[in-house]
Amino acid sequence: MAWYSILPSELTHLESWVARIFFFLGLITIGPWAFLVLLDATIWIYRLILWEVPYIGGRARGRQRPRAPSLNERPCGQRRAFGLRGVETDTGDSEGGDRDDSSGTEGETRKENKSPITPLEGFNWEETEPLQFRPFKGKDKYNLTMGESLSDLIQLCHTLENLDASDLIPMDKTYKSRVTLRKSILDQHHDIVVAINNDETPEEDPRIRPAISELYNFMLGTYLPTRYPSMFHLNAESSLFQNLVTGATWPTTLSSTTPTIQALEILSQTVDEDFLILLPDISPNSEEQPRYVLQAYATCFPAGFNTREKLGLRLADIHNPVPRYQERIGRSMDKFFARIEVGKFVKRVNWSITVDTDLFAAFGEMHAVSGEKEEAIELGKLNVDLTVLRCERQTLHRLPMSKALVFIVHTYVYPIRQIKNEGSGEDLANAVDGLKRGNVPEIHTYKRGDVWGEALKDFLRA
């Protein structure tokens, strides 16, 4: 009899059989779960090792780094929601908004007659006024902040807003003239306006074409004809996209023989938006925290920089001229970009002042050049007819299939006379002063406030 038994010796065999029965019951209860956990761990370790193999591994082929299985997200990136009826697909983001899965699950969406894009039936673009933004109001102090402290989070909430997928691309009465201008700029400055990193070279990232193709198909095959049926139309097979305003016709998907750059050219002259496509860095020195790289773009209205010179750079390097960017928000920006989920759309609006500058400003007219000192405009000598408030409506979202981030910019300009006449002159003047009061006072010089600042405030407060 075992030393731990409390039964008489003649009943020891009963105790042994009871122990065996309970062991068997435990085995059939826990065994399958333990096997699945071990199988998942083995497969994940195998994929992780395979990802590191030179030339043929996932890293070398530009694929996403393998992740451990998640209860919150399906392998395709779609979120799960748990309810009384079991595991259900969550069609909204974490805050209950609509998700945009139309690019990767178009057929499924149509079957369920559910679309995150709400059509604007009877929309008349010729009578729709451009959006009016005044982001300078209440900004008596400029802070370059996007961190994780409480004050940083408050600042971030004031800067970024959630965006409904239907409102991704706005249309107004300037549409036709602006896309005509974009076509002209594309013809004159093609290599600056559209580009792909290492295009047609052995070093080209194999993730780029699928990302551009996905964005192209979503815009022409889903978003535009669904949101604005009075402006854009698909044929019966949904294979051809027709612009009812300009008369242009394009295929809704890229064929295998279509150059990738052509998709960017078509997007540039179809909507009044600039597109920047970012993908996580896959260099051998990449860290656990992904750092995003500009891999392709179509920008007809760059704001004071040559986008071609930013191609292939990480976020921190792209923003290198911005005073204290890396110190204040560099790491936080990378973390924020990495956390953008499929179906989540965010937006923000910035502002700047330009004097005698076109919408196409790729040659440094908007920012101060280090080491060069410019003369300040004398009071009363500001050319107010050529001075404008320039605002960028910036949106960010992740494509569901390629997982690329798409940064979209719509540029608005408002004559400075309009700002003063509507009674917002003092607010803008205070915001100009506020550029020096925040945590990065150098931003005033960077935005060329030393050149136009005093003359502008004199006009606004006169």
SVG drawing of the C-alpha trace seen along z (x, -y; Angstrom):
<svg xmlns="http://www.w3.org/2000/svg" viewBox="-31 -100 55 107">
<polyline fill="none" stroke="black" stroke-width="0.4" points="0.0,0.0 1.3,-3.5 2.4,-5.6 -0.1,-8.3 -3.1,-6.0 -5.8,-6.4 -7.6,-3.1 -7.0,0.4 -4.5,2.5 -7.3,4.8 -8.8,1.7 -5.6,0.4 -6.5,1.8 -9.7,-0.3 -7.8,-3.4 -5.4,-2.7 -8.3,-2.2 -9.9,-5.5 -6.6,-7.3 -6.3,-5.8 -9.8,-6.8 -9.3,-10.4 -6.0,-10.5 -7.7,-9.2 -10.5,-11.8 -8.0,-14.6 -6.0,-13.4 -9.0,-13.4 -10.1,-16.8 -6.7,-18.6 -4.9,-16.6 -6.5,-18.1 -6.0,-21.6 -2.4,-21.0 -1.8,-19.4 -3.3,-22.4 -1.2,-24.8 1.9,-22.8 1.0,-22.6 0.5,-26.4 3.8,-27.1 5.6,-24.6 4.1,-26.1 4.9,-29.7 8.5,-28.8 8.8,-27.1 7.5,-30.2 9.7,-32.4 12.8,-30.4 11.8,-30.2 11.2,-34.0 14.9,-34.6 16.3,-32.3 18.3,-34.5 17.0,-34.9 14.0,-32.5 12.8,-33.6 9.8,-35.8 12.1,-38.8 14.0,-38.5 10.7,-38.3 9.1,-41.3 6.4,-39.5 5.0,-40.5 6.8,-39.2 4.8,-36.1 2.8,-36.8 1.6,-34.5 -2.0,-33.4 -4.5,-36.0 -8.0,-35.6 -8.8,-39.2 -7.9,-39.1 -8.3,-36.6 -5.3,-35.7 -6.7,-38.0 -6.6,-41.0 -10.3,-41.0 -11.3,-41.6 -13.2,-39.0 -16.1,-39.9 -17.2,-37.4 -20.9,-37.2 -23.5,-34.8 -23.9,-33.1 -20.2,-32.4 -17.4,-34.0 -18.7,-36.5 -17.0,-38.8 -16.7,-42.3 -17.7,-44.7 -16.7,-47.8 -13.6,-49.1 -12.8,-49.1 -14.9,-52.2 -17.9,-50.9 -17.3,-52.7 -17.7,-51.2 -14.9,-49.2 -13.6,-49.4 -13.1,-45.8 -14.5,-46.5 -11.1,-46.3 -10.3,-42.8 -13.8,-41.3 -15.8,-43.0 -17.7,-39.9 -18.6,-39.0 -19.7,-42.6 -22.0,-42.5 -23.5,-39.2 -24.5,-40.6 -25.6,-43.9 -23.5,-45.7 -21.0,-48.3 -19.1,-50.8 -19.5,-53.4 -22.8,-55.3 -23.8,-56.5 -24.6,-60.2 -27.6,-59.9 -28.2,-63.1 -25.0,-64.7 -24.3,-67.9 -20.6,-68.6 -20.9,-71.8 -23.0,-73.4 -21.0,-72.0 -18.7,-74.5 -15.2,-73.4 -14.7,-72.5 -13.7,-75.4 -11.0,-74.6 -9.7,-77.0 -7.4,-74.8 -5.5,-77.8 -8.5,-78.8 -7.8,-78.4 -4.1,-77.6 -2.4,-80.3 0.5,-77.8 2.0,-75.4 3.1,-72.1 4.8,-69.4 3.5,-66.4 2.5,-62.8 3.8,-60.8 2.4,-58.6 2.1,-60.9 -1.3,-62.2 -0.7,-65.6 0.6,-64.1 -2.5,-61.9 -4.8,-64.9 -2.9,-66.8 -3.2,-63.8 -7.0,-63.6 -7.4,-67.2 -5.3,-66.7 -6.6,-63.4 -10.2,-62.5 -11.9,-59.3 -13.2,-59.4 -16.1,-57.6 -15.0,-55.5 -17.6,-57.3 -16.0,-60.6 -12.5,-59.6 -12.6,-61.6 -14.5,-64.9 -15.8,-66.5 -16.7,-70.1 -17.2,-72.6 -13.4,-72.9 -13.1,-69.3 -12.9,-69.7 -10.5,-72.6 -8.3,-71.0 -8.0,-67.6 -7.2,-69.5 -4.4,-71.3 -3.2,-68.0 -3.0,-66.6 -0.9,-69.6 1.5,-69.2 1.8,-65.5 2.8,-66.2 5.3,-68.9 6.9,-67.3 6.2,-63.6 9.2,-62.3 8.5,-64.5 4.8,-63.9 4.7,-60.0 7.4,-57.5 8.0,-54.0 11.0,-53.1 13.6,-51.2 11.1,-50.8 12.0,-48.2 15.2,-47.2 16.2,-44.0 15.9,-45.9 12.2,-46.8 10.1,-45.7 7.7,-43.0 5.0,-44.3 4.7,-47.6 2.7,-46.6 0.1,-44.6 -0.4,-47.6 -0.8,-50.1 -3.0,-47.7 -5.2,-47.2 -5.5,-51.0 -6.3,-51.5 -9.0,-48.8 -10.6,-50.2 -10.7,-53.8 -11.9,-53.0 -13.8,-49.8 -15.5,-50.5 -15.2,-53.8 -15.8,-56.4 -18.7,-54.8 -20.3,-53.8 -20.0,-57.2 -20.5,-59.5 -22.8,-57.6 -23.6,-60.9 -19.9,-61.5 -18.5,-58.0 -19.9,-54.9 -19.0,-51.2 -20.0,-49.1 -22.2,-46.0 -19.2,-43.8 -17.5,-46.3 -14.4,-46.1 -14.4,-49.6 -14.6,-52.9 -16.0,-56.0 -15.5,-59.5 -18.7,-61.3 -17.1,-64.7 -14.0,-64.4 -15.1,-61.6 -12.0,-59.5 -12.4,-55.7 -10.0,-53.3 -10.0,-49.6 -10.9,-49.0 -8.0,-46.5 -4.4,-46.4 -3.6,-43.8 -0.3,-41.8 1.1,-43.9 0.1,-47.3 3.1,-49.2 2.6,-49.9 3.4,-53.6 0.4,-53.9 -2.0,-53.3 -0.4,-56.3 -0.8,-58.4 -4.5,-57.5 -5.2,-58.2 -3.4,-61.6 -5.8,-62.8 -9.0,-61.1 -9.3,-62.6 -8.0,-65.8 -5.9,-63.9 -2.3,-63.1 -1.4,-59.5 1.6,-58.3 2.0,-54.5 4.0,-53.3 5.2,-49.8 7.2,-48.6 10.9,-48.4 12.3,-44.9 16.0,-45.7 18.1,-43.2 18.6,-45.8 14.8,-46.3 13.7,-46.3 10.7,-44.7 8.9,-48.0 8.2,-48.4 9.4,-51.6 7.5,-52.7 9.1,-53.6 7.7,-55.7 7.6,-53.2 5.4,-54.9 3.5,-58.2 1.4,-60.4 1.7,-64.0 0.7,-66.9 0.6,-69.4 3.7,-68.9 3.9,-71.4 7.4,-72.8 9.5,-69.7 10.4,-67.4 8.6,-64.1 11.1,-62.3 13.8,-63.1 11.8,-61.5 11.2,-58.2 12.6,-55.2 13.1,-57.0 11.7,-56.2 9.4,-58.6 12.1,-60.0 14.3,-60.7 11.4,-62.2 10.8,-64.7 14.5,-65.3 14.2,-69.1 11.3,-69.5 12.8,-71.0 13.0,-68.5 10.9,-65.9 12.9,-62.9 13.3,-64.2 9.6,-65.0 7.5,-62.5 9.8,-60.2 9.3,-57.0 5.6,-57.8 4.8,-58.3 6.2,-54.9 4.2,-53.3 1.0,-55.1 1.5,-54.1 2.0,-50.5 -1.2,-50.4 -3.5,-51.6 -5.9,-48.7 -7.7,-47.7 -11.0,-49.5 -9.8,-52.4 -9.7,-55.8 -8.2,-58.9 -7.8,-62.5 -6.2,-65.7 -5.9,-69.2 -2.7,-71.3 -2.1,-74.9 0.6,-77.1 1.0,-80.6 2.3,-80.9 3.2,-84.0 3.3,-83.9 3.4,-80.1 1.5,-77.8 -0.2,-74.6 2.7,-72.7 5.4,-73.8 8.1,-71.2 11.1,-73.5 11.3,-74.8 9.2,-77.9 7.4,-77.2 10.1,-76.3 13.3,-78.0 16.6,-76.7 19.1,-76.0 22.0,-78.5 20.1,-81.0 18.7,-84.1 15.8,-85.9 14.8,-89.5 11.6,-90.1 8.7,-91.7 8.3,-95.3 5.0,-96.3 2.5,-97.3 4.4,-95.6 2.8,-92.2 1.2,-91.2 -2.1,-90.1 -3.5,-89.2 -0.9,-86.4 -0.9,-85.4 -3.0,-82.4 -3.8,-80.1 -2.9,-76.6 -4.6,-73.7 -4.0,-70.0 -6.8,-67.5 -4.7,-64.4 -6.2,-61.0 -4.6,-57.6 -5.8,-54.1 -4.5,-50.6 -5.4,-48.5 -7.0,-45.1 -5.0,-42.8 -1.5,-44.2 -1.6,-45.9 0.1,-49.0 -0.7,-52.3 -2.2,-55.0 -1.6,-58.6 -4.0,-60.8 -3.8,-64.6 -6.3,-67.1 -4.9,-70.6 -7.1,-73.7 -6.1,-77.3 -8.0,-80.3 -7.1,-83.9 -5.9,-85.8 -8.4,-88.6 -11.2,-86.0 -9.8,-85.1 -9.8,-88.7 -13.1,-89.6 -14.9,-86.7 -13.6,-88.0 -10.9,-85.4 -7.9,-87.7 -7.2,-88.0 -7.4,-84.3 -4.8,-83.7 -2.5,-86.5 -2.6,-84.8 -1.8,-81.5 1.2,-83.0 2.5,-84.3 1.7,-80.9 4.3,-79.3 7.0,-80.7 5.2,-79.9 5.1,-76.1 7.6,-73.4 9.4,-73.9 9.7,-77.7 12.0,-77.0 8.9,-76.0 8.2,-79.7 11.4,-80.1 11.0,-76.8 7.6,-77.9 9.3,-81.2 7.4,-83.2 10.4,-85.4 9.8,-86.5 6.0,-87.1 5.0,-86.9 5.0,-90.6 3.7,-91.9 0.8,-89.4 -0.2,-90.2 -0.1,-93.9 -2.5,-93.3 -4.8,-91.0 -5.0,-93.4 -5.4,-96.6"/>
</svg>
